[in-house]
Amino acid sequence: MKRVFAPSSWLLSKLEGRYAPKTSAGPHKSRESIPLLVILRNKLKYAINGHEVKEIVKNKEGNIFVDGKVRRDPHYPLGFMDVLSIPKTQENYRILYDVKKRFVLHPIDAKEAPYKLLKIKRKAMGPNKIPYIVTDDGRTIRFPDHEIKVGDSVKLNLTSGKIEKIIKMEIGNTCILTGGNSTGRVGVIQKIDRHLGSYDIVSLLDSRGERFITRSSNVFPIGTEAAIEISLPANKGIKLTPMEEKAEKMKKAKKE
């Protein structure tokens, strides 16, 4: 596709070429994911061009793992909460959003790499009366816990494929936003307003005491107020004002 129309969350320069890689069909929507090629070439700088990325990805040894499985498609889509592992360099990354709606490769240790959090999108009864749930990354899990509801998130072990923990979307739990004007912000749920026939509105409070609201579909529970299940980037999901950003840049410039 034309580079001009690539999602802004990829942070591609519009002057470095005419075209941009397009994601293959996969577990995430094209506008809510980033291709593996862009990560290896533009983010991690492991390749100079697309040809080198293909050599890395298509190697028989299996150089790139996504959620514990070898991926050899350079256009494979990586979305929110996916775990990217590179065994040869012993690096593990989790795909997150920053407060400016951009994809971030957050480094994680080996203890955090074997699991990921998934949000429940649908819960239904299948053939032969077998209950199942559908997650935000397209997984279908049969015979789930009866306490799991739509909007909750679960901690999934990528090795065994079993659910280890349920995180409810309820007052007092910590969440990160995956859509809307507050994408990437982290806060504690203070209030949930139910609107029949319309969108449910969730009110959150961040660690600085600032309130913000969004639709319930944008809220992704990541733990309780006391402890969250994943590590967060340096800004911890706090959105700064333009003046505060300028002051921080000046502090960094003085230190350098």
C-alpha positions as CSV (number, residue, x, y, z in Angstrom):
1,M,0.0,0.0,0.0
2,K,1.0,3.6,-0.3
3,R,3.2,4.8,2.6
4,V,1.0,7.9,3.0
5,F,-1.9,5.7,4.0
6,A,0.0,3.5,6.5
7,P,-1.3,3.8,10.1
8,S,0.3,6.6,12.1
9,S,0.9,4.1,14.9
10,W,3.7,2.5,12.8
11,L,5.7,5.8,12.8
12,L,6.9,5.4,9.2
13,S,8.6,8.4,7.6
14,K,6.7,9.6,4.5
15,L,10.0,10.6,2.7
16,E,11.9,7.2,2.9
17,G,9.9,5.5,0.1
18,R,6.7,5.4,-1.8
19,Y,5.2,2.1,-0.5
20,A,4.8,0.4,2.8
21,P,4.3,-3.3,3.7
22,K,0.8,-4.5,4.2
23,T,-0.1,-6.9,6.9
24,S,-1.2,-10.5,6.0
25,A,-4.5,-11.9,7.1
26,G,-4.1,-12.9,10.8
27,P,-5.4,-12.6,14.3
28,H,-5.6,-8.8,14.4
29,K,-7.2,-6.2,12.2
30,S,-4.8,-4.5,9.7
31,R,-5.4,-1.0,11.3
32,E,-4.8,-2.4,14.8
33,S,-1.6,-4.3,14.0
34,I,2.0,-3.8,12.8
35,P,3.8,-6.1,10.3
36,L,6.8,-8.1,11.5
37,L,8.8,-6.6,8.6
38,V,8.4,-3.0,10.1
39,I,9.4,-4.2,13.5
40,L,12.6,-5.9,12.4
41,R,13.6,-3.3,9.9
42,N,12.5,0.0,11.4
43,K,12.2,-0.6,15.1
44,L,14.9,-3.1,16.0
45,K,17.2,-2.2,13.0
46,Y,18.1,-5.9,12.4
47,A,17.8,-5.4,8.7
48,I,18.3,-2.7,6.1
49,N,15.7,-3.7,3.7
50,G,12.8,-6.2,3.1
51,H,15.0,-8.8,1.5
52,E,17.2,-9.1,4.6
53,V,14.1,-9.4,6.7
54,K,12.9,-12.4,4.6
55,E,16.3,-14.1,5.1
56,I,16.0,-13.7,8.9
57,V,12.3,-14.8,9.1
58,K,12.4,-17.7,6.6
59,N,15.5,-19.3,8.2
60,K,14.9,-23.0,8.8
61,E,16.1,-22.7,12.4
62,G,13.2,-20.5,13.4
63,N,14.6,-17.1,14.4
64,I,11.4,-15.3,15.3
65,F,8.7,-16.4,17.7
66,V,5.3,-14.7,18.2
67,D,3.3,-15.9,21.2
68,G,5.6,-19.0,21.5
69,K,5.2,-20.1,17.9
70,V,7.6,-19.7,15.0
71,R,6.5,-17.2,12.4
72,R,8.1,-17.1,8.9
73,D,5.8,-14.6,7.2
74,P,7.5,-11.2,7.1
75,H,4.1,-9.5,6.9
76,Y,2.6,-11.4,9.9
77,P,0.5,-8.9,12.0
78,L,1.5,-8.2,15.6
79,G,-1.1,-6.5,17.8
80,F,-1.6,-5.3,21.3
81,M,-0.2,-7.7,24.0
82,D,1.5,-10.0,21.5
83,V,4.9,-11.3,22.7
84,L,7.8,-11.2,20.3
85,S,10.8,-13.5,21.2
86,I,14.2,-13.8,19.5
87,P,16.0,-16.8,21.0
88,K,19.4,-16.0,19.4
89,T,19.7,-12.6,21.1
90,Q,17.7,-13.7,24.2
91,E,15.3,-10.8,23.7
92,N,11.6,-10.6,24.5
93,Y,9.2,-7.8,23.7
94,R,5.6,-7.1,24.4
95,I,3.6,-4.9,21.9
96,L,1.9,-2.1,23.8
97,Y,0.6,1.4,23.0
98,D,2.1,4.6,24.3
99,V,-0.1,7.7,25.3
100,K,0.3,9.0,21.7
101,K,-1.4,6.0,20.2
102,R,1.9,4.6,18.8
103,F,3.0,1.0,19.0
104,V,5.8,0.4,21.5
105,L,8.2,-2.6,21.8
106,H,8.4,-2.9,25.5
107,P,11.3,-5.2,26.6
108,I,10.3,-7.9,29.1
109,D,12.3,-10.6,31.0
110,A,12.1,-14.3,30.5
111,K,9.6,-14.7,33.4
112,E,7.0,-12.5,31.7
113,A,7.4,-13.8,28.2
114,P,5.5,-17.2,28.6
115,Y,2.1,-15.5,29.2
116,K,-0.1,-12.7,27.8
117,L,-3.4,-11.0,28.6
118,L,-6.4,-11.4,26.4
119,K,-9.7,-9.5,26.4
120,I,-12.9,-11.5,26.0
121,K,-14.9,-10.3,23.0
122,R,-17.7,-12.9,22.8
123,K,-19.1,-15.7,24.9
124,A,-21.5,-18.3,23.4
125,M,-22.7,-21.8,23.3
126,G,-21.4,-24.0,20.4
127,P,-22.5,-27.3,18.9
128,N,-23.3,-30.1,21.3
129,K,-23.8,-27.4,24.0
130,I,-20.1,-26.7,24.4
131,P,-19.5,-23.2,25.8
132,Y,-16.7,-21.2,24.4
133,I,-15.2,-17.7,24.5
134,V,-13.5,-15.6,21.7
135,T,-10.6,-13.3,22.6
136,D,-9.3,-10.1,21.0
137,D,-6.6,-12.0,19.1
138,G,-9.0,-14.4,17.5
139,R,-8.5,-17.4,19.9
140,T,-11.4,-19.7,20.7
141,I,-11.2,-21.3,24.1
142,R,-13.7,-24.1,24.9
143,F,-15.1,-24.9,28.4
144,P,-14.1,-21.6,30.0
145,D,-14.7,-20.7,33.6
146,H,-18.3,-19.7,34.2
147,E,-17.2,-16.5,35.9
148,I,-15.7,-15.1,32.8
149,K,-17.8,-12.5,31.1
150,V,-17.5,-10.3,28.0
151,G,-15.2,-7.4,28.8
152,D,-13.1,-9.3,31.3
153,S,-9.5,-10.3,30.5
154,V,-7.7,-13.5,31.2
155,K,-4.0,-14.4,31.8
156,L,-3.2,-17.1,29.2
157,N,-0.2,-19.5,29.5
158,L,1.3,-19.6,26.0
159,T,3.0,-22.9,26.6
160,S,0.0,-24.9,27.9
161,G,-2.8,-22.8,26.5
162,K,-4.6,-22.7,29.8
163,I,-6.1,-19.8,31.6
164,E,-4.2,-19.0,34.8
165,K,-6.1,-16.0,36.1
166,I,-9.3,-14.0,35.4
167,I,-9.2,-10.1,35.7
168,K,-12.7,-8.7,35.9
169,M,-13.7,-5.4,34.5
170,E,-15.0,-3.9,37.7
171,I,-14.5,-0.9,40.0
172,G,-11.1,-0.9,41.6
173,N,-9.2,-2.7,38.9
174,T,-6.4,-1.2,36.8
175,C,-6.9,-0.9,33.0
176,I,-5.1,0.3,29.9
177,L,-7.0,1.9,27.1
178,T,-6.7,0.4,23.6
179,G,-8.8,2.9,21.6
180,G,-10.2,6.5,21.6
181,N,-8.4,9.8,22.4
182,S,-6.9,8.3,25.6
183,T,-5.2,5.3,24.0
184,G,-2.3,4.0,26.0
185,R,-3.3,5.7,29.3
186,V,-3.5,3.6,32.5
187,G,-6.0,4.2,35.3
188,V,-8.2,2.6,37.9
189,I,-11.9,2.2,37.2
190,Q,-14.0,4.5,39.4
191,K,-17.4,4.2,37.8
192,I,-19.2,2.2,35.1
193,D,-22.3,3.8,33.6
194,R,-24.6,1.4,31.8
195,H,-26.6,2.8,28.9
196,L,-29.1,0.4,27.3
197,G,-29.1,0.6,23.6
198,S,-25.9,2.7,23.6
199,Y,-22.3,2.6,24.7
200,D,-21.3,1.9,28.3
201,I,-19.1,4.7,29.7
202,V,-16.2,3.9,32.0
203,S,-14.6,6.6,34.3
204,L,-11.0,6.1,35.3
205,L,-8.5,7.8,37.5
206,D,-4.7,7.7,36.8
207,S,-1.9,7.7,39.3
208,R,-1.7,11.6,39.2
209,G,-5.3,11.9,40.2
210,E,-6.6,13.0,36.7
211,R,-9.9,11.6,35.5
212,F,-10.7,10.5,32.0
213,I,-13.6,8.6,30.4
214,T,-14.0,6.3,27.5
215,R,-16.2,3.6,26.1
216,S,-16.1,0.2,27.7
217,S,-14.9,-1.4,24.5
218,N,-11.7,0.6,24.8
219,V,-10.9,-0.7,28.3
220,F,-8.5,-3.6,28.8
221,P,-8.2,-4.8,32.4
222,I,-4.5,-5.6,33.4
223,G,-4.8,-6.2,37.1
224,T,-5.9,-4.9,40.5
225,E,-5.0,-1.5,41.9
226,A,-2.4,-3.1,44.1
227,A,-0.7,-5.2,41.5
228,I,-0.8,-5.5,37.7
229,E,0.0,-8.6,35.7
230,I,2.4,-7.0,33.2
231,S,5.2,-4.5,33.3
232,L,4.6,-1.1,31.7
233,P,6.8,1.3,29.6
234,A,8.7,4.1,31.2
235,N,5.8,6.6,31.3
236,K,3.6,4.1,33.1
237,G,0.6,5.2,31.0
238,I,0.6,8.9,32.2
239,K,-0.2,11.5,29.7
240,L,1.8,14.7,30.1
241,T,0.8,18.2,28.9
242,P,2.8,19.9,26.2
243,M,4.5,22.1,28.8
244,E,5.5,19.1,30.9
245,E,6.9,17.3,27.8
246,K,9.0,20.4,27.0
247,A,10.3,20.5,30.5
248,E,11.3,16.9,30.5
249,K,13.1,17.3,27.1
250,M,15.1,20.2,28.6
251,K,16.1,18.2,31.6
252,K,17.3,15.4,29.4
253,A,19.2,17.8,27.2
254,K,21.0,19.3,30.3
255,K,22.0,15.8,31.5
256,E,23.5,15.0,28.1
